């Protein structure tokens, strides 16, 4: 579900990774309900006027594209780890401009081990 949330946000027009990171810092997004997502963007726009509020149609299209990406990843054996996941690498959370998701194949332990 976390991958679907992050990928949906990233596929909304005029929404960048930086915008998604900002939204994750100031809100607690847990649902893909179009109206809830619009409300999250409205909340974020209060403190950052550069954020655009998407239409429910844009969100619905983004959700469909996100589902397609997830399905393609499954077919190709690619896993997705997101900033919302508890095992997302701490090292990446601490960098100045962190990713919001990582695509990987194989064992994710190499991503989360601290001694590497």
C-alpha positions as CSV (number, residue, x, y, z in Angstrom):
1,X,0.0,0.0,0.0
2,X,2.9,2.4,0.8
3,X,4.3,2.0,-2.8
4,X,0.9,2.8,-4.2
5,X,0.6,5.9,-2.1
6,X,4.1,7.2,-3.0
7,X,3.8,6.3,-6.7
8,X,0.4,7.9,-6.9
9,X,1.7,11.1,-5.5
10,X,4.7,11.0,-7.8
11,X,2.5,10.6,-10.9
12,X,0.3,13.6,-10.1
13,X,1.1,16.4,-12.6
14,X,3.4,19.0,-11.3
15,X,4.3,17.0,-8.2
16,X,8.0,16.3,-7.7
17,X,10.0,14.1,-5.3
18,X,10.7,17.2,-3.3
19,X,7.0,17.9,-3.0
20,X,6.3,14.4,-1.9
21,X,9.1,14.6,0.7
22,X,7.6,17.8,2.0
23,X,4.1,16.3,2.2
24,X,5.4,13.3,4.1
25,X,7.1,15.6,6.6
26,X,4.1,17.7,7.4
27,X,1.2,15.2,7.0
28,X,0.3,11.6,7.8
29,X,-1.0,10.3,4.5
30,X,-2.5,6.8,4.9
31,X,-5.2,6.6,2.2
32,X,-5.6,6.9,-1.5
33,X,-9.1,8.4,-1.3
34,X,-9.0,11.3,-3.9
35,X,-10.7,13.8,-1.5
36,X,-8.2,12.9,1.3
37,X,-5.3,13.5,-1.0
38,X,-6.7,16.9,-2.1
39,X,-7.0,17.8,1.6
40,X,-3.4,16.8,2.2
41,X,-2.3,19.1,-0.6
42,X,-4.5,21.9,0.7
43,X,-2.9,21.4,4.1
44,X,0.6,21.5,2.6
45,X,-0.2,24.6,0.5
46,X,-0.9,26.5,3.7
47,X,2.8,26.5,4.6
48,X,4.2,26.2,1.0
49,X,2.2,28.3,-1.5
50,X,4.2,26.8,-4.4
51,X,2.4,23.5,-4.0
52,X,-0.3,23.0,-6.6
53,X,-3.6,21.3,-5.5
54,X,-4.4,18.5,-7.9
55,X,-7.8,17.7,-9.2
56,X,-9.5,14.4,-8.3
57,X,-9.3,13.4,-12.0
58,X,-5.5,13.9,-11.9
59,X,-5.3,11.8,-8.7
60,X,-7.4,9.0,-10.3
61,X,-5.1,9.0,-13.4
62,X,-2.0,9.0,-11.2
63,X,-3.4,6.0,-9.2
64,X,-4.0,4.0,-12.3
65,X,-0.5,4.7,-13.5
66,X,0.9,3.8,-10.1
67,X,-0.9,0.5,-10.2
68,X,0.5,-0.2,-13.7
69,X,4.0,0.5,-12.4
70,X,3.5,-1.8,-9.4
71,X,2.2,-4.6,-11.7
72,X,5.1,-4.2,-14.1
73,X,7.5,-4.4,-11.2
74,X,5.9,-7.6,-10.0
75,X,6.2,-9.1,-13.5
76,X,9.9,-8.2,-13.6
77,X,10.7,-9.3,-10.0
78,X,11.4,-5.8,-8.9
79,X,10.5,-4.7,-5.3
80,X,9.7,-1.3,-4.1
81,X,10.8,0.2,-0.8
82,X,9.3,3.6,0.2
83,X,10.1,6.3,2.7
84,X,6.9,5.2,4.5
85,X,8.2,1.7,5.1
86,X,9.8,1.0,8.5
87,X,12.8,-0.7,7.0
88,X,13.6,2.2,4.6
89,X,17.4,2.8,5.0
90,X,18.0,5.4,7.8
91,X,21.1,6.5,5.9
92,X,19.0,7.7,3.0
93,X,16.5,9.4,5.3
94,X,19.3,11.5,6.7
95,X,20.7,12.9,3.4
96,X,19.8,16.4,2.3
97,X,17.6,15.4,-0.6
98,X,16.4,11.9,0.1
99,X,14.6,9.6,-2.3
100,X,11.0,8.7,-1.6
101,X,11.3,5.2,-3.0
102,X,13.9,2.6,-4.1
103,X,13.4,-0.1,-6.7
104,X,15.5,-3.2,-6.0
105,X,15.9,-6.8,-7.0
106,X,17.1,-9.5,-4.6
107,X,17.8,-9.3,-0.9
108,X,17.1,-5.8,0.5
109,X,19.4,-6.4,3.5
110,X,22.3,-4.9,1.5
111,X,20.3,-1.7,1.4
112,X,19.5,-1.5,5.1
113,X,22.6,-2.9,6.7
114,X,24.5,-0.1,8.6
115,X,28.0,-1.4,8.1
116,X,28.2,-1.0,4.4
